[in-house]
Amino acid sequence: MKRITARRATATMLAAAAAIALVGCSDGGSGSDEKPEKLVVWTGQANEPGFGAQQEIAEKFEAATGIAVEIVPKPPAFAGDNTSLATSVGAGVPPDLYVMDRNSLPGQGAIGMLTDLGPLLQGEDADLLDNYLPGPVKTSSFNGQHYGLPLFATARGLYFNKTLLKEVGVDPAVLDPANGAPTIELITEIAEKLDHRDASGDYDRLGFVPWYSQAKHMTWNVSHGAQFFDEDTCSIPEAGDVQVQTFEYLQETAERLGYQDVQTFIATYASTPNSSPFFTGNLGMTIDGNFFIDALEKYAPDLDYGVTYIPVAEEGDPIGTYMGGWSVVIPRGVHSEHWSWELAKFFAGEEGQRIFETATQTIPTWTDLIDDPEVTGRQGLFSSMLEDYGIEFPPLPVTTPFYSAMDQAQQAVLLGESTPEEALASVAQQVNTQMQGYCPYTIG
C-alpha cells in the first residue's frame, strides 16, 4: 500500500467534506426488509488468500439464506483512502457491506458515511458484542455510537534469529517470552554484539533497527500505553512522556548507527516487497506482525527463530502489543439495513471468522476461536499476546492525518532536523486544527 503524504491526507479530507454535502441529500433511512436477490460487499482485502476466503463466506451465506453475495475488490489507493465509499454513499448507491481497515472507520463514521449499529444491537443481538475482544469493539465506538463488527486482528512482537544470537555468544533463552518482555537496554546490548561492517565500511549485518518494518512510532507508542487524546480539551497532547521517550530512543539509535548507513543497509537487503534482511541472516532481531509468520514460511522456511514481546523501557513495565485489524461496516443509505446486518453478523461472526482466519492466518476477534488450534494453531505466542495485552489506537476521526504527521515527525527526528519535543509539537499543531471540527468528541 502506498504511503500517505500530508498533501494526500488533506485531499482525502476535502473529498470527504464534499461527500458530506451529498450524504445530507441522500436517503439515510433503513430501507426495505424485503429479501433481496443479491447483496454486494466491497472489500479492501482484495488479495489472496483473503479475497478467496471472503468468496467462500459469501457462498456459505447464500447456501443458508438463498441470497447471492457478490464480493467486489476495492483496495484503497493509499492508507485512509475511502473515496469510492464516499462517492457511492453520496450518490445513494452504496454497497450493502464494506470491509475496511479499523483505522479508517472513525473518520468515515464521524462524517456520516456509516450506519450506527446501536439500534440493530437490540433484542436477540443485544449481547452480540460480548463475543468479541473488547479492544476492537472499543475502536469502533465513539460519541455513543457503534459502527463496525471486527473481522480480524493483528499483533506485533519481536522476532529473533536464534542461530545469530548463538554465534555472538548470546543464549536465545534470555528472550524466552516466559521471562516477560525484554528491556530496550537488553535488546541494545544484544544488537551491538551483532552489528558488523564489511571491508568497505558498509553494514552487512545489524542487530536491530527500531524503525524498520513494523517497528514504527505507532507500534512503540501504542504498545507502551501512550495517551493520544484528551477528551476534556478535545485535543492531541503536544508531547506525552511515552512519545518523547520513543523519539529519543530512535534518535539515539540513529546517531549511534549512522542513519544513512542504516538506510543503505535496508535498501541493499530489503530491495523488494518480499525481501527482508531477517530472512537472509543479515538482521538479528526485528519487530513485525503475526502475518510475518507466513512470509517466513515462504521465504525462510529453515530459519531458526523465536518470538517475544515488544521491548519495554524498564524491567517490569506493562507488556503491550499494538493491535490492528479490519472490520465490516454498513454504509449509510443501504437498500436494507436488516439484510446488511444479517450479512455483517455472518461475515464477522464465528462461521465467517473461522473461514477467513484459517485461510489468512490472521487472529480472530471472536473470542471462542482464539484458542481453537484449527484456526490459530500457527500463531504461537501472538494469539495469547493479543488476548492478554492487545492495545488499539483510539478511534479518532483524524487518525489518517495523525499517522501522516507522525511519519514526518519521526523522519525529522531520525535525520536530526528536530528534537522529539519540537517534532511532537508540530504534530499536535497540525492535527488539532483538524480535530476541532469534530469537537466535542468522546471515545466509546
C-alpha positions as a Markdown table, in Angstrom:
| # | Residue | x | y | z |
|---|---|---|---|---|
| 1 | Met | 0.0 | 0.0 | 0.0 |
| 2 | Lys | 1.3 | 3.4 | -0.8 |
| 3 | Arg | 2.4 | 5.7 | 2.0 |
| 4 | Ile | 0.1 | 8.6 | 2.6 |
| 5 | Thr | 1.5 | 12.1 | 2.5 |
| 6 | Ala | 0.2 | 15.2 | 4.2 |
| 7 | Arg | -1.0 | 16.6 | 0.9 |
| 8 | Arg | -2.8 | 13.4 | 0.1 |
| 9 | Ala | -4.4 | 13.3 | 3.6 |
| 10 | Thr | -5.7 | 16.8 | 3.1 |
| 11 | Ala | -7.1 | 16.0 | -0.3 |
| 12 | Thr | -8.8 | 13.0 | 1.1 |
| 13 | Met | -10.4 | 15.1 | 3.8 |
| 14 | Leu | -11.6 | 17.6 | 1.2 |
| 15 | Ala | -13.1 | 14.8 | -0.8 |
| 16 | Ala | -14.9 | 13.5 | 2.2 |
| 17 | Ala | -16.1 | 17.0 | 3.1 |
| 18 | Ala | -17.7 | 17.2 | -0.4 |
| 19 | Ala | -19.3 | 13.9 | 0.2 |
| 20 | Ile | -20.9 | 15.1 | 3.4 |
| 21 | Ala | -23.0 | 17.5 | 1.5 |
| 22 | Leu | -24.1 | 14.7 | -0.8 |
| 23 | Val | -24.9 | 12.5 | 2.2 |
| 24 | Gly | -27.1 | 15.2 | 3.6 |
| 25 | Cys | -29.2 | 15.0 | 0.5 |
| 26 | Ser | -29.2 | 11.1 | 0.3 |
| 27 | Asp | -31.6 | 8.8 | 2.0 |
| 28 | Gly | -30.2 | 7.7 | 5.3 |
| 29 | Gly | -33.2 | 5.5 | 6.2 |
| 30 | Ser | -33.2 | 1.9 | 7.0 |
| 31 | Gly | -34.6 | 0.8 | 3.6 |
| 32 | Ser | -36.7 | -2.3 | 3.0 |
| 33 | Asp | -36.7 | -5.6 | 4.9 |
| 34 | Glu | -37.8 | -7.4 | 1.8 |
| 35 | Lys | -35.5 | -10.2 | 0.9 |
| 36 | Pro | -33.1 | -9.1 | -1.9 |
| 37 | Glu | -31.8 | -11.3 | -4.7 |
| 38 | Lys | -28.3 | -10.1 | -4.2 |
| 39 | Leu | -26.1 | -8.3 | -1.7 |
| 40 | Val | -22.9 | -6.5 | -2.7 |
| 41 | Val | -19.8 | -6.4 | -0.5 |
| 42 | Trp | -16.9 | -4.0 | -1.2 |
| 43 | Thr | -13.6 | -5.1 | 0.3 |
| 44 | Gly | -10.2 | -3.6 | 0.8 |
| 45 | Gln | -8.9 | -7.1 | 1.5 |
| 46 | Ala | -8.5 | -7.7 | -2.3 |
| 47 | Asn | -5.5 | -10.1 | -2.3 |
| 48 | Glu | -5.3 | -13.8 | -1.9 |
| 49 | Pro | -5.9 | -15.7 | 0.2 |
| 50 | Gly | -8.2 | -13.2 | 1.8 |
| 51 | Phe | -10.3 | -12.5 | -1.2 |
| 52 | Gly | -11.0 | -16.2 | -1.8 |
| 53 | Ala | -11.9 | -16.6 | 1.8 |
| 54 | Gln | -14.5 | -13.8 | 1.5 |
| 55 | Gln | -15.9 | -15.5 | -1.5 |
| 56 | Glu | -16.3 | -18.7 | 0.5 |
| 57 | Ile | -18.1 | -16.8 | 3.2 |
| 58 | Ala | -20.4 | -15.4 | 0.5 |
| 59 | Glu | -21.2 | -18.9 | -0.8 |
| 60 | Lys | -22.0 | -20.1 | 2.8 |
| 61 | Phe | -24.3 | -17.2 | 3.3 |
| 62 | Glu | -26.1 | -17.8 | 0.0 |
| 63 | Ala | -26.5 | -21.5 | 0.9 |
| 64 | Ala | -28.0 | -20.5 | 4.3 |
| 65 | Thr | -30.3 | -17.7 | 3.0 |
| 66 | Gly | -30.8 | -18.1 | -0.7 |
| 67 | Ile | -29.3 | -14.6 | -1.2 |
| 68 | Ala | -26.4 | -14.3 | -3.6 |
| 69 | Val | -23.5 | -12.2 | -2.4 |
| 70 | Glu | -21.0 | -10.5 | -4.8 |
| 71 | Ile | -17.6 | -9.7 | -3.4 |
| 72 | Val | -16.1 | -6.7 | -5.2 |
| 73 | Pro | -12.4 | -5.8 | -4.6 |
| 74 | Lys | -12.0 | -2.1 | -3.7 |
| 75 | Pro | -8.4 | -1.8 | -2.4 |
| 76 | Pro | -7.6 | 1.7 | -1.1 |
| 77 | Ala | -5.2 | 3.7 | -3.3 |
| 78 | Phe | -3.4 | 4.6 | -0.1 |
| 79 | Ala | -3.8 | 4.3 | 3.7 |
| 80 | Gly | -7.0 | 6.0 | 4.7 |
| 81 | Asp | -8.4 | 6.3 | 1.2 |
| 82 | Asn | -12.2 | 5.7 | 1.1 |
| 83 | Thr | -13.0 | 8.0 | -1.8 |
| 84 | Ser | -15.1 | 5.3 | -3.6 |
| 85 | Leu | -17.2 | 4.7 | -0.5 |
| 86 | Ala | -17.9 | 8.5 | -0.1 |
| 87 | Thr | -18.9 | 8.8 | -3.7 |
| 88 | Ser | -21.2 | 5.8 | -3.6 |
| 89 | Val | -22.9 | 7.0 | -0.3 |
| 90 | Gly | -23.2 | 10.5 | -1.6 |
| 91 | Ala | -24.9 | 9.2 | -4.8 |
| 92 | Gly | -27.3 | 7.0 | -2.9 |
| 93 | Val | -25.9 | 3.7 | -4.3 |
| 94 | Pro | -23.6 | 2.3 | -1.5 |
| 95 | Pro | -22.6 | -1.3 | -1.3 |
| 96 | Asp | -24.5 | -3.4 | 1.2 |
| 97 | Leu | -21.4 | -4.1 | 3.3 |
| 98 | Tyr | -17.9 | -2.7 | 3.3 |
| 99 | Val | -14.8 | -4.4 | 4.7 |
| 100 | Met | -12.4 | -1.7 | 5.9 |
| 101 | Asp | -9.3 | -1.0 | 8.0 |
| 102 | Arg | -10.4 | -0.1 | 11.5 |
| 103 | Asn | -8.1 | 2.9 | 11.5 |
| 104 | Ser | -10.2 | 4.4 | 8.7 |
| 105 | Leu | -13.5 | 3.6 | 10.4 |
| 106 | Pro | -13.8 | 6.6 | 12.9 |
| 107 | Gly | -13.1 | 9.2 | 10.1 |
| 108 | Gln | -15.9 | 7.7 | 8.0 |
| 109 | Gly | -18.3 | 7.3 | 10.8 |
| 110 | Ala | -17.7 | 10.9 | 12.1 |
| 111 | Ile | -18.7 | 12.4 | 8.7 |
| 112 | Gly | -21.9 | 10.3 | 8.2 |
| 113 | Met | -20.6 | 7.7 | 5.8 |
| 114 | Leu | -21.6 | 4.7 | 8.1 |
| 115 | Thr | -24.7 | 3.3 | 9.8 |
| 116 | Asp | -24.8 | 3.4 | 13.6 |
| 117 | Leu | -25.3 | -0.2 | 14.6 |
| 118 | Gly | -26.7 | 0.7 | 18.0 |
| 119 | Pro | -30.4 | 0.3 | 17.0 |
| 120 | Leu | -29.5 | -3.1 | 15.5 |
| 121 | Leu | -27.8 | -4.3 | 18.7 |
| 122 | Gln | -31.1 | -4.9 | 20.3 |
| 123 | Gly | -33.3 | -7.8 | 21.2 |
| 124 | Glu | -31.6 | -11.1 | 20.4 |
| 125 | Asp | -28.5 | -9.2 | 19.3 |
| 126 | Ala | -28.2 | -7.1 | 22.5 |
| 127 | Asp | -25.3 | -9.1 | 23.8 |
| 128 | Leu | -23.6 | -9.8 | 20.4 |
| 129 | Leu | -20.6 | -7.6 | 21.1 |
| 130 | Asp | -19.8 | -9.7 | 24.2 |
| 131 | Asn | -18.5 | -12.4 | 21.8 |
| 132 | Tyr | -15.7 | -10.1 | 20.6 |
| 133 | Leu | -12.4 | -9.0 | 22.0 |
| 134 | Pro | -13.1 | -5.7 | 23.8 |
| 135 | Gly | -10.3 | -3.7 | 22.1 |
| 136 | Pro | -11.5 | -4.0 | 18.5 |
| 137 | Val | -15.1 | -3.3 | 19.7 |
| 138 | Lys | -14.0 | -0.2 | 21.5 |
| 139 | Thr | -12.2 | 1.2 | 18.5 |
| 140 | Ser | -15.5 | 1.1 | 16.6 |
| 141 | Ser | -17.4 | 3.2 | 19.2 |
| 142 | Phe | -17.3 | 6.9 | 19.6 |
| 143 | Asn | -19.8 | 9.7 | 20.6 |
| 144 | Gly | -22.1 | 7.0 | 22.0 |
| 145 | Gln | -22.5 | 5.2 | 18.6 |
| 146 | His | -21.1 | 1.9 | 17.3 |
| 147 | Tyr | -20.1 | 1.4 | 13.6 |
| 148 | Gly | -18.5 | -1.9 | 12.9 |
| 149 | Leu | -18.1 | -5.6 | 13.7 |
| 150 | Pro | -14.4 | -6.6 | 13.9 |
| 151 | Leu | -13.4 | -9.3 | 11.3 |
| 152 | Phe | -9.9 | -10.0 | 12.4 |
| 153 | Ala | -7.0 | -8.6 | 14.4 |
| 154 | Thr | -3.2 | -8.4 | 14.1 |
| 155 | Ala | -0.5 | -8.2 | 16.8 |
| 156 | Arg | 3.2 | -7.3 | 16.8 |
| 157 | Gly | 6.1 | -8.9 | 18.5 |
| 158 | Leu | 9.9 | -9.1 | 18.5 |
| 159 | Tyr | 11.3 | -11.9 | 16.2 |
| 160 | Phe | 14.9 | -13.0 | 16.9 |
| 161 | Asn | 17.3 | -15.3 | 14.9 |
| 162 | Lys | 18.5 | -17.9 | 17.4 |
| 163 | Thr | 21.4 | -19.0 | 15.2 |
| 164 | Leu | 22.8 | -15.5 | 15.0 |
| 165 | Leu | 22.4 | -14.9 | 18.8 |
| 166 | Lys | 24.4 | -18.1 | 19.5 |
| 167 | Glu | 27.1 | -17.1 | 17.1 |
| 168 | Val | 27.8 | -14.0 | 19.2 |
| 169 | Gly | 27.6 | -15.8 | 22.5 |
| 170 | Val | 24.0 | -14.9 | 23.5 |
| 171 | Asp | 21.8 | -17.6 | 24.8 |
| 172 | Pro | 18.4 | -17.3 | 23.0 |
| 173 | Ala | 16.7 | -18.3 | 26.2 |
| 174 | Val | 17.2 | -14.7 | 27.5 |
| 175 | Leu | 14.5 | -13.7 | 25.1 |
| 176 | Asp | 12.1 | -16.5 | 26.1 |
| 177 | Pro | 8.7 | -14.9 | 26.5 |
| 178 | Ala | 8.3 | -16.8 | 29.8 |
| 179 | Asn | 10.7 | -14.2 | 31.1 |
| 180 | Gly | 8.3 | -11.4 | 30.2 |
| 181 | Ala | 9.1 | -8.5 | 27.9 |
| 182 | Pro | 12.8 | -7.8 | 27.3 |
| 183 | Thr | 14.1 | -4.3 | 28.1 |
| 184 | Ile | 15.3 | -1.9 | 25.4 |
| 185 | Glu | 18.6 | -1.9 | 27.2 |
| 186 | Leu | 18.9 | -5.7 | 26.8 |
| 187 | Ile | 18.0 | -5.6 | 23.1 |
| 188 | Thr | 20.5 | -2.8 | 22.5 |
| 189 | Glu | 23.3 | -4.9 | 24.2 |
| 190 | Ile | 22.5 | -7.9 | 22.0 |
| 191 | Ala | 22.2 | -5.8 | 18.9 |
| 192 | Glu | 25.6 | -4.2 | 19.4 |
| 193 | Lys | 27.2 | -7.6 | 19.5 |
| 194 | Leu | 25.5 | -8.4 | 16.2 |
| 195 | Asp | 26.3 | -5.2 | 14.3 |
| 196 | His | 29.0 | -5.7 | 11.7 |
| 197 | Arg | 30.5 | -3.7 | 8.8 |
| 198 | Asp | 32.2 | -5.3 | 5.8 |
| 199 | Ala | 35.6 | -4.4 | 4.5 |
| 200 | Ser | 34.2 | -1.3 | 2.6 |
| 201 | Gly | 32.7 | 0.0 | 5.8 |
| 202 | Asp | 29.1 | -0.8 | 4.9 |
| 203 | Tyr | 26.9 | -2.8 | 7.3 |
| 204 | Asp | 26.4 | -6.4 | 6.2 |
| 205 | Arg | 24.7 | -7.3 | 9.5 |
| 206 | Leu | 22.7 | -5.3 | 12.0 |
| 207 | Gly | 21.3 | -6.5 | 15.3 |
| 208 | Phe | 18.1 | -4.4 | 15.5 |
| 209 | Val | 16.7 | -1.3 | 13.7 |
| 210 | Pro | 14.0 | 0.2 | 15.9 |
| 211 | Trp | 12.3 | 2.0 | 12.9 |
| 212 | Tyr | 12.3 | -0.8 | 10.4 |
| 213 | Ser | 9.2 | -2.7 | 9.2 |
| 214 | Gln | 6.6 | -2.7 | 12.0 |
| 215 | Ala | 8.9 | -1.0 | 14.5 |
| 216 | Lys | 7.4 | 2.4 | 13.8 |
| 217 | His | 6.4 | 5.1 | 16.1 |
| 218 | Met | 2.9 | 3.8 | 16.4 |
| 219 | Thr | 4.0 | 0.3 | 17.5 |
| 220 | Trp | 6.2 | 1.7 | 20.2 |
| 221 | Asn | 3.8 | 4.3 | 21.4 |
| 222 | Val | 0.6 | 2.2 | 21.5 |
| 223 | Ser | 2.4 | -0.8 | 23.0 |
| 224 | His | 3.9 | 1.4 | 25.7 |
| 225 | Gly | 0.5 | 2.8 | 26.7 |
| 226 | Ala | 0.8 | 6.3 | 25.3 |
| 227 | Gln | -2.1 | 8.7 | 25.6 |
| 228 | Phe | -3.2 | 10.1 | 22.3 |
| 229 | Phe | -6.3 | 12.1 | 23.1 |
| 230 | Asp | -7.6 | 14.3 | 25.9 |
| 231 | Glu | -11.4 | 14.3 | 25.9 |
| 232 | Asp | -11.5 | 17.3 | 28.3 |
| 233 | Thr | -9.7 | 19.5 | 25.8 |
| 234 | Cys | -10.7 | 17.5 | 22.7 |
| 235 | Ser | -7.2 | 17.6 | 21.5 |
| 236 | Ile | -4.0 | 15.6 | 20.8 |
| 237 | Pro | -1.5 | 16.2 | 23.6 |
| 238 | Glu | 1.6 | 18.0 | 22.5 |
| 239 | Ala | 4.4 | 15.8 | 23.8 |
| 240 | Gly | 3.5 | 13.0 | 26.1 |
| 241 | Asp | 6.2 | 11.2 | 28.1 |
| 242 | Val | 5.9 | 8.0 | 26.1 |
| 243 | Gln | 6.1 | 9.6 | 22.7 |
| 244 | Val | 9.1 | 11.7 | 23.7 |
| 245 | Gln | 10.9 | 8.6 | 25.1 |
| 246 | Thr | 10.1 | 6.8 | 21.8 |
| 247 | Phe | 11.6 | 9.5 | 19.6 |
| 248 | Glu | 14.6 | 9.9 | 22.0 |
| 249 | Tyr | 15.3 | 6.2 | 21.6 |
| 250 | Leu | 15.0 | 6.3 | 17.8 |
| 251 | Gln | 17.2 | 9.4 | 17.6 |
| 252 | Glu | 19.9 | 7.9 | 19.9 |
| 253 | Thr | 20.0 | 4.7 | 17.8 |
| 254 | Ala | 20.1 | 6.7 | 14.5 |
| 255 | Glu | 23.1 | 8.7 | 15.9 |
| 256 | Arg | 24.9 | 5.5 | 17.2 |
| 257 | Leu | 24.5 | 3.5 | 14.0 |
| 258 | Gly | 24.5 | 6.3 | 11.5 |
| 259 | Tyr | 21.0 | 6.8 | 10.0 |
| 260 | Gln | 22.1 | 7.0 | 6.4 |
| 261 | Asp | 24.3 | 3.9 | 6.8 |
| 262 | Val | 21.3 | 2.0 | 8.1 |
| 263 | Gln | 19.1 | 3.2 | 5.3 |
| 264 | Thr | 21.8 | 2.0 | 2.8 |
| 265 | Phe | 21.7 | -1.4 | 4.6 |
| 266 | Ile | 17.9 | -1.6 | 4.3 |
| 267 | Ala | 18.0 | -0.6 | 0.6 |
| 268 | Thr | 20.5 | -3.4 | 0.0 |
| 269 | Tyr | 18.9 | -6.2 | 1.9 |
| 270 | Ala | 15.2 | -5.3 | 1.6 |
| 271 | Ser | 15.2 | -4.1 | -2.0 |
| 272 | Thr | 11.9 | -5.8 | -3.0 |
| 273 | Pro | 8.5 | -6.1 | -1.2 |
| 274 | Asn | 9.1 | -9.8 | -0.4 |
| 275 | Ser | 12.7 | -9.5 | 0.8 |
| 276 | Ser | 13.9 | -8.9 | 4.4 |
| 277 | Pro | 17.3 | -8.9 | 5.9 |
| 278 | Phe | 15.8 | -11.1 | 8.6 |
| 279 | Phe | 15.2 | -13.8 | 6.0 |
| 280 | Thr | 18.8 | -13.9 | 5.0 |
| 281 | Gly | 20.5 | -13.7 | 8.4 |
| 282 | Asn | 21.6 | -10.1 | 7.9 |
| 283 | Leu | 19.3 | -8.8 | 10.7 |
| 284 | Gly | 19.3 | -10.4 | 14.1 |
| 285 | Met | 16.1 | -9.1 | 15.5 |
| 286 | Thr | 13.0 | -7.3 | 14.0 |
| 287 | Ile | 9.6 | -6.2 | 15.1 |
| 288 | Asp | 6.9 | -7.5 | 12.9 |
| 289 | Gly | 3.3 | -8.7 | 13.0 |
| 290 | Asn | 1.8 | -12.2 | 13.3 |
| 291 | Phe | 1.4 | -12.0 | 9.5 |
| 292 | Phe | 5.2 | -12.2 | 9.2 |
| 293 | Ile | 4.9 | -16.0 | 10.1 |
| 294 | Asp | 3.5 | -16.6 | 6.6 |
| 295 | Ala | 6.4 | -14.8 | 5.0 |
| 296 | Leu | 9.0 | -16.7 | 7.0 |
| 297 | Glu | 7.4 | -20.0 | 5.9 |
| 298 | Lys | 7.6 | -18.9 | 2.3 |
| 299 | Tyr | 10.9 | -17.2 | 2.1 |
| 300 | Ala | 13.0 | -18.6 | 5.0 |
| 301 | Pro | 11.5 | -22.0 | 5.9 |
| 302 | Asp | 14.7 | -23.2 | 7.6 |
| 303 | Leu | 15.3 | -20.2 | 9.7 |
| 304 | Asp | 15.6 | -21.0 | 13.5 |
| 305 | Tyr | 13.8 | -18.1 | 15.1 |
| 306 | Gly | 11.8 | -17.2 | 18.2 |
| 307 | Val | 9.2 | -14.6 | 19.1 |
| 308 | Thr | 8.8 | -12.5 | 22.2 |
| 309 | Tyr | 7.1 | -9.3 | 23.4 |
| 310 | Ile | 7.7 | -5.8 | 22.3 |
| 311 | Pro | 10.7 | -4.5 | 24.3 |
| 312 | Val | 9.8 | -2.2 | 27.3 |
| 313 | Ala | 11.6 | 0.8 | 28.7 |
| 314 | Glu | 12.2 | -0.6 | 32.2 |
| 315 | Glu | 12.1 | -4.1 | 33.6 |
| 316 | Gly | 8.6 | -4.8 | 34.9 |
| 317 | Asp | 6.9 | -2.3 | 32.7 |
| 318 | Pro | 3.5 | -3.4 | 31.5 |
| 319 | Ile | 3.5 | -5.7 | 28.4 |
| 320 | Gly | 1.6 | -4.4 | 25.4 |
| 321 | Thr | 1.2 | -5.0 | 21.7 |
| 322 | Tyr | -0.1 | -2.7 | 19.0 |
| 323 | Met | -3.3 | -4.3 | 17.8 |
| 324 | Gly | -4.6 | -3.6 | 14.3 |
| 325 | Gly | -7.2 | -5.2 | 12.0 |
| 326 | Trp | -10.2 | -4.8 | 9.8 |
| 327 | Ser | -14.0 | -4.6 | 10.4 |
| 328 | Val | -17.2 | -4.9 | 8.4 |
| 329 | Val | -19.4 | -1.8 | 8.3 |
| 330 | Ile | -22.8 | -1.0 | 6.9 |
| 331 | Pro | -22.6 | 2.2 | 4.7 |
| 332 | Arg | -25.3 | 4.8 | 5.2 |
| 333 | Gly | -28.3 | 4.5 | 2.9 |
| 334 | Val | -28.2 | 0.8 | 2.1 |
| 335 | His | -31.2 | -0.8 | 0.5 |
| 336 | Ser | -32.0 | -2.9 | 3.5 |
| 337 | Glu | -30.3 | -2.5 | 6.9 |
| 338 | His | -31.9 | -5.7 | 8.0 |
| 339 | Trp | -30.2 | -7.9 | 5.4 |
| 340 | Ser | -27.0 | -5.9 | 5.5 |
| 341 | Trp | -27.0 | -6.6 | 9.2 |
| 342 | Glu | -27.7 | -10.3 | 8.8 |
| 343 | Leu | -24.7 | -10.5 | 6.3 |
| 344 | Ala | -22.5 | -8.5 | 8.7 |
| 345 | Lys | -23.2 | -10.8 | 11.6 |
| 346 | Phe | -22.5 | -13.9 | 9.4 |
| 347 | Phe | -19.4 | -12.3 | 7.8 |
| 348 | Ala | -17.7 | -11.2 | 11.1 |
| 349 | Gly | -19.3 | -13.9 | 13.3 |
| 350 | Glu | -18.0 | -17.3 | 14.3 |
| 351 | Glu | -18.5 | -19.0 | 11.0 |
| 352 | Gly | -17.2 | -16.2 | 8.8 |
| 353 | Gln | -14.1 | -15.7 | 11.0 |
| 354 | Arg | -13.4 | -19.4 | 11.1 |
| 355 | Ile | -13.2 | -19.3 | 7.3 |
| 356 | Phe | -11.3 | -16.1 | 7.0 |
| 357 | Glu | -8.8 | -16.5 | 9.8 |
| 358 | Thr | -8.0 | -20.1 | 8.9 |
| 359 | Ala | -7.2 | -19.1 | 5.3 |
| 360 | Thr | -5.3 | -15.9 | 6.1 |
| 361 | Gln | -3.7 | -16.8 | 9.4 |
| 362 | Thr | -4.9 | -13.6 | 11.0 |
| 363 | Ile | -6.2 | -13.6 | 14.6 |
| 364 | Pro | -9.9 | -13.9 | 15.3 |
| 365 | Thr | -11.7 | -11.3 | 17.3 |
| 366 | Trp | -14.5 | -13.8 | 18.1 |
| 367 | Thr | -13.1 | -14.9 | 21.5 |
| 368 | Asp | -14.3 | -18.6 | 21.2 |
| 369 | Leu | -12.0 | -19.1 | 18.2 |
| 370 | Ile | -8.8 | -17.6 | 19.7 |
| 371 | Asp | -7.8 | -20.9 | 21.4 |
| 372 | Asp | -9.0 | -23.1 | 18.6 |
| 373 | Pro | -5.9 | -24.9 | 17.2 |
| 374 | Glu | -7.5 | -25.3 | 13.8 |
| 375 | Val | -7.8 | -21.6 | 13.5 |
| 376 | Thr | -4.8 | -20.2 | 15.4 |
| 377 | Gly | -2.5 | -23.2 | 15.7 |
| 378 | Arg | 0.3 | -21.5 | 13.8 |
| 379 | Gln | 0.0 | -18.2 | 15.6 |
| 380 | Gly | 2.1 | -19.3 | 18.6 |
| 381 | Leu | 2.5 | -16.5 | 21.1 |
| 382 | Phe | 0.5 | -14.0 | 19.1 |
| 383 | Ser | -2.9 | -15.2 | 20.0 |
| 384 | Ser | -2.4 | -15.1 | 23.7 |
| 385 | Met | -0.5 | -11.8 | 23.3 |
| 386 | Leu | -3.4 | -10.2 | 21.6 |
| 387 | Glu | -6.0 | -11.5 | 24.1 |
| 388 | Asp | -3.9 | -10.5 | 27.2 |
| 389 | Tyr | -2.0 | -7.5 | 26.1 |
| 390 | Gly | -3.6 | -6.1 | 22.9 |
| 391 | Ile | -4.0 | -2.3 | 22.7 |
| 392 | Glu | -5.5 | -0.5 | 19.7 |
| 393 | Phe | -5.1 | 3.2 | 18.7 |
| 394 | Pro | -8.2 | 5.1 | 19.9 |
| 395 | Pro | -11.0 | 5.7 | 17.4 |
| 396 | Leu | -10.2 | 9.3 | 16.3 |
| 397 | Pro | -11.6 | 10.9 | 13.1 |
| 398 | Val | -8.2 | 12.3 | 12.4 |
| 399 | Thr | -6.3 | 9.0 | 12.5 |
| 400 | Thr | -5.1 | 9.3 | 8.9 |
| 401 | Pro | -3.6 | 12.8 | 9.2 |
| 402 | Phe | -2.2 | 11.9 | 12.6 |
| 403 | Tyr | -0.3 | 8.9 | 11.2 |
| 404 | Ser | 0.9 | 11.1 | 8.3 |
| 405 | Ala | 2.1 | 13.8 | 10.6 |
| 406 | Met | 3.8 | 11.3 | 12.9 |
| 407 | Asp | 5.6 | 9.7 | 10.0 |
| 408 | Gln | 7.0 | 13.1 | 9.0 |
| 409 | Ala | 7.9 | 13.9 | 12.7 |
| 410 | Gln | 9.8 | 10.5 | 13.0 |
| 411 | Gln | 11.7 | 11.2 | 9.8 |
| 412 | Ala | 12.7 | 14.7 | 11.1 |
| 413 | Val | 13.9 | 13.2 | 14.4 |
| 414 | Leu | 15.9 | 10.4 | 12.7 |
| 415 | Leu | 17.6 | 12.9 | 10.4 |
| 416 | Gly | 18.4 | 15.1 | 13.4 |
| 417 | Glu | 16.4 | 18.0 | 12.0 |
| 418 | Ser | 14.1 | 18.3 | 15.0 |
| 419 | Thr | 14.2 | 17.4 | 18.7 |
| 420 | Pro | 11.5 | 15.0 | 19.8 |
| 421 | Glu | 9.6 | 17.8 | 21.6 |
| 422 | Glu | 9.7 | 20.0 | 18.5 |
| 423 | Ala | 8.5 | 17.2 | 16.2 |
| 424 | Leu | 5.6 | 16.2 | 18.5 |
| 425 | Ala | 4.5 | 19.9 | 19.0 |
| 426 | Ser | 4.3 | 20.2 | 15.2 |
| 427 | Val | 2.1 | 17.1 | 15.0 |
| 428 | Ala | -0.2 | 18.4 | 17.7 |
| 429 | Gln | -0.5 | 21.8 | 15.9 |
| 430 | Gln | -1.3 | 20.2 | 12.5 |
| 431 | Val | -3.8 | 17.6 | 13.8 |
| 432 | Asn | -5.6 | 19.6 | 16.4 |
| 433 | Thr | -6.6 | 22.2 | 13.8 |
| 434 | Gln | -8.5 | 19.4 | 12.0 |
| 435 | Met | -9.7 | 17.8 | 15.2 |
| 436 | Gln | -11.6 | 20.9 | 16.3 |
| 437 | Gly | -14.1 | 20.3 | 13.5 |
| 438 | Tyr | -15.3 | 17.2 | 15.3 |
| 439 | Cys | -15.4 | 18.6 | 18.9 |
| 440 | Pro | -16.9 | 17.8 | 21.3 |
| 441 | Tyr | -15.8 | 14.2 | 20.8 |
| 442 | Thr | -15.9 | 11.2 | 23.2 |
| 443 | Ile | -14.4 | 7.7 | 22.8 |
| 444 | Gly | -16.9 | 4.9 | 23.4 |
